[in-house]
Amino acid sequence: MGKIENGINGGFTGTVGAVTGYYLNGKWVIRSKRRKSIKNKTGSADQKVCRSRFTMMQTFLSPIIAFIRIGFNLESKKRMMTTHNVAKSYNMLNAQNAAGEIDYAAVRLSFGNLSGAEGVKLEHDDAGVHFSWTDNANGDYARKYDQVMLMVYDVDNKTAIYETGGARRFKEKESLEIPSFYKGRAFHTWMAFISDDRMEISMSTYCGSFVF
């Protein structure tokens, strides 16, 4: 059963016959109901490979979805898709091989046109990990006050520590504290910048890996 929203001229939610209606990114959308078949349920060899790749990327992104929601927010609005789907689509195309293996250096955790990180250096000690970079604002006042976004991700144990509103670009350094019980674990790292009004963001930069 469907429910009409905002009168006869509005959209509808729910299912009517073979059509399902819902509201997505400010617009009413309708689509036909998916039909199940024995072939689709079992899956061809190619379908099974695709589903495996899909599952591997889904598993990688799930623990960091809160970061992704910010990192791909602007791009998702342009494409009228969810942030998770945009991030998954991009990274499956650009950071995953046919066997499903993920190239972490090619992974993007944010997507945009803002100036990205330059001259990145990484150090770590018993307190955590310390990022430094070169201020590339080039006299632009707004760029000077962009905030850094940082991610350290233990992909083996699906655990992440991150910051989405860190130091300003001109400060050239920021740290993430890592609890001592993570000793011995390997982390992959990324950095990005986001504008103060959250209306612009850079592509993330892979900063390497380290063992804490």
Salt bridges, closest charged atoms under 4 A:
GLU75 OE2 - ARG79 NE 2.88
ASP125 OD2 - HIS130 NE2 2.95
ASP126 OD1 - LYS183 NZ 3.55
ASP146 OD2 - ARG143 NE 2.73
ASP146 OD2 - ARG169 NH2 2.68
ASP154 OD2 - ARG185 NH1 3.38
ASP196 OD1 - ARG168 NH1 2.55
GLU200 OE1 - ARG143 NH2 3.60
